[in-house]
Amino acid sequence: MMRPSSSQRIYARLIGSGSFLPGNPVSNDDLVARGIETSHEWIFGRTGIRYRHFAAAEETSSRMAKIAADRALAMAGFEAAELDLIIVATSTPDYVFPSVACLLQGALGNKKAAAFDVQAVCSGFIHALAIAEKFIASGSHRRALVVGAEVFSRILDWQDRATCVLFGDGAGAVVLEAAETPGVLATALHADGSQAGILSVPGQVREGRIWGDPFLRMEGQSVFKNAVRVLAAVAEECCQAAGISCQAVDWLIPHQANIRIIDATSKKMGLPPEKVVVTVERHGNTSAASVPLALDEAIRDGRIQKGQRVLIEGVGGGFTWGAALFEF
């Protein structure tokens, strides 16, 4: 356990990443063939989405998280038994309880780490990473696994063409380790519960039955306007906390929900398109998994290089939003 001296800051450095997408890509035309009254032109023109992935019946959030975690641990170069913190961001857990994090811990063979889930919907991974960074910076924990995993296909109303075409399934993971050299530089988290109704699944299990509406419901225009408003602001807040300008960021990895939101956010930040990692075209909106999926892709294809500054951000139901800036 690393304890900080009065003059020493402990950083949480990202040393590994991994991801997993289930099955084969499902195109917009495939959705039309399934009987959804829409078109490729309608979906792509409004969202930038061409494909998404759907989990098979036996694939759960914990199972996908395990694959992504194994890949992240392999890149990090150590065993799961060496983890002392596991946090999973998800809105689609396997069960009411135990948590996906505990199921993942069991699958990894780790028996000592603290393990729990975070529920902040599409900004969940940002929240989970910020929490892990605080644990590490305090000196109480040294190695953390942070995962975003979702099976949103199971909470979609396939008669609601405005929402069912937007989402997909997947998992992404990162490994953080305590270090004396810069890693996570700043985080910023926010919520506005007065906006809870614009994006929600307003149902619950009670007395063995479903009460209320078990499907995802969204007020598209309200979500769009709020997302554009808060994402650029929280990016600026995070960069200011780290003492840099938004233009000094090497890479922006936003929540992959809608290409118009991504474009509007990067424009407000003064970042050119070539500095923005975009996967929404091929993944759709994978909620808490979207940022780590995109991050892993950009690390593995060589776009993100050592020493570069990466800003990740997300916005989701609750209404929640946040950002984190780190040096890779």
Secondary structure, DSSP 8 states (H G I E B T S, - for coil): -----TT---EEEEEEEEEE--SS-EEHHHHHHTT-S--HHHHHHHH---EE----TT--HHHHHHHHHHHHHHHHTS-GGG-SEEEEE-SS-SSSSS-HHHHHHHHHT--SSEEEEE--GGGHHHHHHHHHHHHHHHTS-SEEEEEEEEEGGGG--TT-HHHHTTB-EEEEEEEEEEESS--EEEEEEEE-GGGGGGEE--EEEETTEEEE--S-EE-HHHHHHHHHHHHHHHHHHHHHHHT--GGG-SEEEE--S-HHHHHHHHHHHT--GGGB---HHHH-B-GGGHHHHHHHHHHHTT-S-TT-EEEEEEEETTTEEEEEEEE-
